[in-house]
C-alpha cells in the first residue's frame, strides 16, 4: 500500500490515475437533438448536404453582376435597369442581364446571372425603372456562397465533442433531429461519518447535515455525469465495504467523502483496497485545500476518496472528478478552464512546495477588476459560495502580493 499522505502534485496524481484506467469507448444512445445540450457526441456527424444549399444575400440591396458596377461613384453612378424583385422563400425566376439589378432581401436566393449584391444604402431609385449605384462591388461581395459554411460529406461534429447551443443550431440547420451521444457516466457518491445526518433532519448537538453529497451531485451533473446518491454510511469498515462494493456494480465511478484523514477512524483506504486491483494509487495530494485525497482504480473503475470538509471536497472534485467524468464520457481531457485576469485585492500567504487554491470575489473598481481574497476554513461552505473563482498559487511561490495581476478560474 502507498505510504499514507505521501504527497504528490495534483497533476501528477491525476496522470497516475489516468495511466491505470483502461481505454474505454463509452456506451451510446440516440436522443433528440434538442436534448443534447452539454452531452458528448459518440460518433461523427456528417453533413448530409451543403450549407447553405444555395447562394444567398447577406444584406438588403440589389443583386447585380459585379462588372456592371465597376467605376461607380457618387459623382458618376452606374445606371442599371430594374428587373423583377427576388422573392423570399422560393427560387427566383429572373435571369439577370449585365445591365440589370434585382431588389433582394437578406437571406434571399441569388438569381441566376448575379454574382454580388450592392447594399441598399449605396443605391437610389430614379424616376423611371432604373437605379443609381454609387459604389462598385466585387464578385461575391455581400453574398454567402453555397457550401460556404460546410460541404456535403464534411465531418461537422467529431466524436468526443461537447454539444453547445451552436452545435444544436447547426444540426437543426441540416435537419439532423437526432444525435448519438455518450450515455452519462454514473457516479456513485457516499458520505461517511457517525455525525452526519440528512439535510431534512434537525441535527443534535455534535451532528452535522450532509453537505458533500449534494454539492458533489450538483458538480457531477454540471460536468455531464449522472449522480447516484448512496446515502450516509456510519463509521463501520464492513458497512462501507458493503455499500461501496454494491455501488461499483452499477456505477462507473465512486466518490467517498470523509474518512481520508490521518486518524484511527480512517476506514476509506482499507475499504477501497477491498474493492479490486490495483487499489489505492495515491494517498495525499500536495494541494490546499484537499491534502488527504485518495485516488484509486479498482477493477478498471476509478474510486476517489475526498476530504470531509465541504470546501476541500468541492475544490478537489473540480480538479479530479470533473476530468474523470470527461474521460468516462469519451471527451478529450480539457486543458482550458474559463478564467479572467484581475488585480489581486490583498496579500495571500502560501507555503513553498505546496499548490494552494484560494477563493476570491470579483469586484469592479472603476476600470479595474479586483480579485478580493476570501479567507475561510475548509469546513465553511459559504466561504466558497460567496466566491466567483479560485486563484492558483504555484508550489514554487511563497504567496501573492496585493496589486499583482492574477488569473481567476471561474467556478
PyMOL commands that set and color helices and strands:
alter all, ss='L'
color gray80, all
select helices_A, chain A and resi 10-19+33-35+66-69+120-122+165-173+212-222+237-250+268-273+310-328+381-385
alter helices_A, ss='H'
color red, helices_A
select strands_A, chain A and resi 28-32+45-46+56-57+61-64+78-82+100-104+116-119+123-125+130-133+143-144+155-157+178-182+186-192+196-197+208-209+226-233+253-257+278-283+287-288+294-298+301-306+339-344+348-349+355-365+368-373+389-393+399-400+405-410
alter strands_A, ss='S'
color yellow, strands_A
deselect
rebuild
show_as cartoon
